[in-house]
Amino acid sequence: MVCYEDKDLNEFDGLITRNCQHLNRLLCNSCLFQHVQKVFEITFTDDIYCPEHDCNVKFDYDTVRKILLSNGNDKLVESYDRYVCYRQLEQMNEFIWCSNVLCNVGQLNEGGAQNNIVTCFNCHQKTCFTHKIQWHEG
């Protein structure tokens, strides 16, 4: 996504990240923001790469956050922070989301799979830790 507008040089100031492989920036700050915003909003991923030609460097958390903050969209930054936090929690072996789709709460299950029935502290729904679905007998 490139706007092709005449912009001040400060719109192209410096590399996006020191890991970038390109020498000069061709995307202005506004186009860079729009690129990161669209990738995140459409795919809900933190795998966001530099859009500059022949660069393809994956942006780290701080770089994405800095780009999103550049437009002053606090709700978008909050959404990104929440997404990254949830992904980190899901990497923990003892973490599980409540199986009640209306609850949206997760928790640590001490003992992991050894303690297979997890009762949500928020809505009291029982969830099977192994299968990540509502607990049922049989």
Sequence and secondary structure as in RCSB ss.txt:
>XXXX:A:sequence
MVCYEDKDLNEFDGLITRNCQHLNRLLCNSCLFQHVQKVFEITFTDDIYCPEHDCNVKFDYDTVRKILLSNGNDK
LVESYDRYVCYRQLEQMNEFIWCSNVLCNVGQLNEGGAQNNIVTCFNCHQKTCFTHKIQWHEG
>XXXX:A:secstr
        GGGG S SSTT   SS  S HHHHHHHHHHHHHHH  S  B  STTT  B  HHHHHHHHHTTT HH
HHHHHHHHHHHHHHHTSTTEEE S TTT  EEE TTGGGS EEE TTT  EEETTTTEE    
